[in-house]
Amino acid sequence: MMNTVGAAALNAPKIGKAASRAHLETPAAVLDLPLFERNLATLAETCRAAGIGVRPHAKSHKSAEIARRQLAAGALGICCAKPGELLALFEAGIEDLMLTAPVASAAKIDALARAAARGARLMVVVDRADLIAAYGEAARRHDTRIDVVVDLDVGLLRSGVAEPTEAVALALAAADHPYLRYAGVQAYQGRIQHIDDFGARRAANDEAVRRLVPMLDALKAASLAPAIISGGGTGSHVLDAERRLFTEVQPGSYVFMDEGYNSVDIAGRGALVFGPALRVAVTVIGHSSAGFAITDGGSKSFAWDGPAPRVLLPGPSGDRLVGTIEWCGDEFGRILPAAGCATLPIGTVVECTVPHCDPTINMHDVLHVVAGDRLVAQWAVEGRGRAD
């Protein structure tokens, strides 16, 4: 449901009006539509050319409209990190959904099975026998079927099994259950994604593959060769596409991008592959005694666990960098002007890149979609706050 109060409500009448982008009520999460569409097309084409599928991760955007556009661009389905996130997207009309982490709650497992009975094409990961049994019992209770992928630990040390015999045992248990379907495996190594240097990231990815191959070989020897081998992310998708061991990748941040990824040489060309489509618009509300512009966006508008946001002034010829912004309180930021830039006047609306996109979007109910000088739409962030 679209937010009917606050900045989103005040901005709704501005949709489609000339120069509305520069007059947004703030703080507001802003999505640069041309950059977003370019990011979406770039990844889709890279994977299509390599013959590898895309199952994007919604933990970055939590938005049904973005998920719909990813599916329209050829995505096989949508990944979710938590049951609450998945169920929010299902209620918003997204049906091809994969839960990428194990759970321990009987109530959440039951809710997922109910969604499957109502039409969700549900795939879940398992890393232990009792979780397989719990999903199977819930599926039986609701007279439905759930697809299961075995979670393999290839170096993340968070979830999944690391021994071939364990992988085979779990796959066999899933395959033998009358209310489950053994669909394949997941092998995700999140630490690889943010290694800046392309060569170092390739070496780390090769090490993850070295851990993965014996488990795949054991599954094949047991007549359980996985139809789906899912993993990878924004930082490793080029490497995974080249190797073609995975059948699909799970990138999330690519639709938005953030300062944490800005230094990552994703394709080994020393150039950015994706643009900073997600910004947070803030307004200069005053000047400090030291002469700095103070804005109305602090740690309740950004997740600050990353490099400092850049401050941009969009214009007809593109974005103009006018400085960086630093934390100045829960509700406030302080702009450090770039060389040669004067202190911005009170009332100026600027757009800031984000240090980390996933938790930043989790602070906003609505995305303000902009193109050129106009606000063109508002998209709900249905999974906002659903870390349950």
VENVENTA-V98943 format. One record per residue. N is the residue number from 0. RES is the residue in one letter. SS is DSSP state (helix for helix, strand for strand, loop for the rest). PHI is phi in whole degrees, 0 to 359 (* if undefined). PSI is psi in degrees with one decimal (999 if undefined). Layout:
n = [N:N]
res = [RES:RES]
ss = [SS:SS]
phi = [PHI:PHI]
psi = [PSI:PSI]
This chain:
n = [0:1:2:3:4:5:6:7:8:9:10:11:12:13:14:15:16:17:18:19:20:21:22:23:24:25:26:27:28:29:30:31:32:33:34:35:36:37:38:39:40:41:42:43:44:45:46:47:48:49:50:51:52:53:54:55:56:57:58:59:60:61:62:63:64:65:66:67:68:69:70:71:72:73:74:75:76:77:78:79:80:81:82:83:84:85:86:87:88:89:90:91:92:93:94:95:96:97:98:99:100:101:102:103:104:105:106:107:108:109:110:111:112:113:114:115:116:117:118:119:120:121:122:123:124:125:126:127:128:129:130:131:132:133:134:135:136:137:138:139:140:141:142:143:144:145:146:147:148:149:150:151:152:153:154:155:156:157:158:159:160:161:162:163:164:165:166:167:168:169:170:171:172:173:174:175:176:177:178:179:180:181:182:183:184:185:186:187:188:189:190:191:192:193:194:195:196:197:198:199:200:201:202:203:204:205:206:207:208:209:210:211:212:213:214:215:216:217:218:219:220:221:222:223:224:225:226:227:228:229:230:231:232:233:234:235:236:237:238:239:240:241:242:243:244:245:246:247:248:249:250:251:252:253:254:255:256:257:258:259:260:261:262:263:264:265:266:267:268:269:270:271:272:273:274:275:276:277:278:279:280:281:282:283:284:285:286:287:288:289:290:291:292:293:294:295:296:297:298:299:300:301:302:303:304:305:306:307:308:309:310:311:312:313:314:315:316:317:318:319:320:321:322:323:324:325:326:327:328:329:330:331:332:333:334:335:336:337:338:339:340:341:342:343:344:345:346:347:348:349:350:351:352:353:354:355:356:357:358:359:360:361:362:363:364:365:366:367:368:369:370:371:372:373:374:375:376:377:378:379:380:381:382:383:384:385:386:387]
res = [M:M:N:T:V:G:A:A:A:L:N:A:P:K:I:G:K:A:A:S:R:A:H:L:E:T:P:A:A:V:L:D:L:P:L:F:E:R:N:L:A:T:L:A:E:T:C:R:A:A:G:I:G:V:R:P:H:A:K:S:H:K:S:A:E:I:A:R:R:Q:L:A:A:G:A:L:G:I:C:C:A:K:P:G:E:L:L:A:L:F:E:A:G:I:E:D:L:M:L:T:A:P:V:A:S:A:A:K:I:D:A:L:A:R:A:A:A:R:G:A:R:L:M:V:V:V:D:R:A:D:L:I:A:A:Y:G:E:A:A:R:R:H:D:T:R:I:D:V:V:V:D:L:D:V:G:L:L:R:S:G:V:A:E:P:T:E:A:V:A:L:A:L:A:A:A:D:H:P:Y:L:R:Y:A:G:V:Q:A:Y:Q:G:R:I:Q:H:I:D:D:F:G:A:R:R:A:A:N:D:E:A:V:R:R:L:V:P:M:L:D:A:L:K:A:A:S:L:A:P:A:I:I:S:G:G:G:T:G:S:H:V:L:D:A:E:R:R:L:F:T:E:V:Q:P:G:S:Y:V:F:M:D:E:G:Y:N:S:V:D:I:A:G:R:G:A:L:V:F:G:P:A:L:R:V:A:V:T:V:I:G:H:S:S:A:G:F:A:I:T:D:G:G:S:K:S:F:A:W:D:G:P:A:P:R:V:L:L:P:G:P:S:G:D:R:L:V:G:T:I:E:W:C:G:D:E:F:G:R:I:L:P:A:A:G:C:A:T:L:P:I:G:T:V:V:E:C:T:V:P:H:C:D:P:T:I:N:M:H:D:V:L:H:V:V:A:G:D:R:L:V:A:Q:W:A:V:E:G:R:G:R:A:D]
ss = [loop:loop:loop:loop:loop:helix:helix:helix:helix:helix:helix:helix:loop:loop:loop:loop:loop:loop:loop:helix:helix:helix:helix:loop:loop:loop:loop:strand:strand:strand:strand:strand:helix:helix:helix:helix:helix:helix:helix:helix:helix:helix:helix:helix:helix:helix:helix:helix:helix:helix:loop:loop:strand:strand:loop:loop:strand:loop:loop:loop:loop:loop:loop:helix:helix:helix:helix:helix:helix:helix:helix:helix:loop:loop:loop:loop:loop:strand:strand:strand:loop:loop:helix:helix:helix:helix:helix:helix:helix:helix:helix:loop:loop:loop:loop:strand:strand:strand:strand:loop:loop:loop:loop:loop:loop:helix:helix:helix:helix:helix:helix:helix:helix:helix:helix:helix:helix:loop:loop:loop:strand:strand:strand:strand:strand:strand:loop:loop:helix:helix:helix:helix:helix:helix:helix:helix:helix:helix:helix:helix:helix:loop:loop:loop:loop:strand:strand:strand:strand:strand:strand:strand:loop:loop:loop:loop:loop:loop:loop:loop:strand:loop:loop:helix:helix:helix:helix:helix:helix:helix:helix:helix:helix:helix:helix:helix:loop:loop:loop:strand:strand:strand:strand:strand:strand:strand:strand:loop:loop:helix:helix:helix:loop:loop:loop:loop:loop:helix:helix:helix:helix:helix:helix:helix:helix:helix:helix:helix:helix:helix:helix:helix:helix:helix:helix:helix:helix:helix:helix:helix:helix:loop:loop:loop:loop:loop:loop:strand:strand:strand:strand:loop:loop:loop:loop:loop:helix:helix:helix:helix:helix:helix:helix:loop:loop:loop:loop:strand:strand:loop:loop:loop:helix:helix:helix:loop:loop:loop:helix:helix:helix:helix:loop:loop:loop:loop:loop:loop:loop:loop:loop:loop:loop:loop:loop:loop:loop:strand:strand:strand:strand:strand:strand:strand:strand:strand:strand:loop:loop:loop:loop:loop:strand:strand:strand:loop:loop:loop:loop:loop:loop:loop:loop:loop:loop:loop:loop:loop:strand:strand:strand:strand:strand:loop:loop:loop:loop:loop:loop:strand:strand:strand:strand:strand:strand:strand:strand:loop:loop:loop:loop:loop:strand:strand:strand:strand:strand:loop:loop:loop:loop:loop:loop:loop:loop:loop:loop:loop:strand:strand:strand:strand:loop:loop:loop:loop:helix:helix:helix:helix:helix:loop:loop:loop:loop:strand:strand:strand:strand:strand:strand:loop:loop:strand:strand:strand:strand:strand:strand:strand:loop:loop:loop:loop:loop:loop:loop:loop]
phi = [*:289:295:252:229:72:300:298:293:293:275:305:293:273:302:87:270:300:66:293:299:277:231:291:285:228:291:213:287:240:245:284:299:300:295:302:295:294:300:300:290:298:292:301:289:302:286:297:295:272:73:242:281:234:235:295:263:280:300:279:241:57:239:294:295:294:300:299:290:294:296:296:276:111:298:284:174:236:272:224:274:228:303:299:298:297:293:297:290:298:295:271:107:269:248:269:226:236:268:263:227:289:230:232:260:296:294:291:299:297:296:294:295:297:298:298:293:269:123:292:271:259:232:230:260:229:226:200:293:293:288:300:298:293:296:297:293:295:296:297:298:258:52:220:235:233:281:234:241:275:276:248:271:248:130:286:60:239:209:99:263:245:252:306:295:292:298:295:299:291:298:294:297:292:294:275:279:292:251:237:236:285:254:154:223:240:219:247:237:294:293:291:300:252:285:297:285:297:296:294:291:298:297:293:293:298:294:297:296:300:286:284:303:300:289:295:297:294:296:296:295:268:61:234:305:288:288:244:236:248:169:74:197:302:285:245:297:295:296:293:294:294:286:62:276:288:273:203:239:239:291:235:293:303:290:252:69:206:293:297:268:299:266:275:277:298:255:76:250:70:223:291:268:239:261:282:283:269:228:241:278:226:243:288:254:178:237:286:296:270:94:274:285:251:248:266:231:235:284:268:240:235:268:266:276:180:300:300:293:274:256:239:247:294:205:303:260:118:283:250:284:243:154:235:238:238:297:222:135:299:251:226:230:238:274:262:292:291:305:85:260:281:299:289:294:300:98:291:262:241:244:249:294:244:296:213:288:301:287:293:295:291:265:232:277:222:262:268:270:236:212:61:263:241:281:250:192:232:246:289:252:297:270:301:81:271:265:267]
psi = [134.1:141.3:131.1:9.4:170.9:-158.2:-36.8:-43.0:-40.4:-29.0:-20.7:-42.3:-11.6:-7.4:127.7:-5.4:142.4:139.6:12.2:-25.3:-37.7:-0.4:29.6:145.0:139.4:168.5:147.7:133.1:127.6:134.1:116.2:105.8:-46.7:-40.6:-44.0:-47.5:-35.9:-43.2:-45.1:-46.3:-37.2:-48.9:-42.2:-42.2:-40.0:-47.5:-36.1:-43.1:-30.4:-6.9:30.4:140.9:164.4:125.4:85.0:153.8:122.6:-4.4:-22.0:-34.1:-32.2:24.9:127.1:-35.2:-41.3:-41.0:-42.2:-40.5:-33.9:-41.9:-40.0:-27.1:3.3:4.8:144.8:-24.9:-173.3:131.3:148.1:146.5:-31.2:152.8:-40.9:-41.2:-45.3:-46.0:-34.7:-42.2:-36.2:-45.0:-23.1:4.7:2.9:126.5:-27.3:98.3:137.9:127.5:119.5:5.5:148.8:159.3:165.6:5.1:122.6:-36.3:-40.7:-39.5:-42.1:-40.8:-38.2:-41.8:-36.7:-40.4:-41.2:-39.8:-25.1:1.4:-3.8:131.1:92.3:134.1:135.3:155.1:147.7:145.9:12.9:155.9:-37.7:-27.3:-37.7:-45.7:-40.0:-44.0:-41.5:-42.1:-41.0:-40.7:-40.0:-43.6:-35.0:8.9:56.2:179.0:143.9:131.9:141.1:133.7:140.9:129.1:123.4:130.6:113.9:24.6:-8.3:-28.4:41.2:-48.8:168.8:160.5:151.6:-6.6:137.3:-39.8:-35.6:-40.5:-43.3:-43.7:-43.2:-41.9:-40.4:-41.8:-40.2:-42.8:-30.6:-11.6:130.7:-18.9:8.6:158.5:124.4:116.6:-24.8:-146.7:158.0:136.6:92.9:132.2:90.9:-28.0:-20.9:-32.2:-34.2:19.7:117.7:-48.9:130.6:-43.4:-42.4:-36.4:-37.1:-42.8:-41.4:-38.1:-38.6:-36.7:-39.1:-40.7:-38.2:-35.7:-32.2:-41.1:-44.9:-33.5:-38.8:-39.8:-41.2:-39.6:-41.8:-41.3:-27.1:14.2:33.9:33.0:125.5:129.9:-30.6:127.6:104.0:142.1:-160.0:175.6:-166.4:-44.4:-21.5:0.8:-32.8:-44.3:-42.2:-36.0:-37.8:-43.7:-35.9:31.1:-43.3:146.7:-19.4:157.5:160.9:53.0:146.2:-52.8:-19.0:-29.0:-29.7:-55.7:158.7:175.9:-26.0:-30.5:-11.7:-27.9:-1.8:122.3:82.6:-42.5:3.1:19.2:0.3:22.3:153.7:137.2:-39.0:150.0:161.6:81.5:-30.8:127.2:168.0:118.7:132.0:161.8:139.1:116.5:-6.4:178.0:134.8:168.6:-21.1:0.4:7.6:146.5:130.8:133.4:169.7:21.4:118.8:-138.3:-2.5:-0.5:-24.3:151.0:121.2:13.7:65.3:-177.6:157.4:139.3:144.6:146.4:123.4:143.9:104.1:146.9:176.7:-30.4:10.5:-176.2:137.6:123.8:122.6:0.6:-164.1:165.0:140.3:157.1:136.7:21.8:170.6:-33.8:-1.8:153.1:159.8:121.9:125.8:108.0:145.1:161.4:129.3:-1.4:130.9:164.3:131.0:142.7:151.8:136.6:-11.8:130.6:123.0:161.9:130.3:136.0:168.8:142.6:-41.3:117.4:-40.3:-56.0:-21.4:-47.0:-25.1:-7.6:-1.1:137.0:-22.8:140.1:127.0:110.1:124.3:150.8:127.5:-130.5:11.3:145.8:122.3:-17.2:166.7:128.3:133.6:148.7:81.8:-30.6:8.3:127.2:-3.5:71.6:17.2:999]
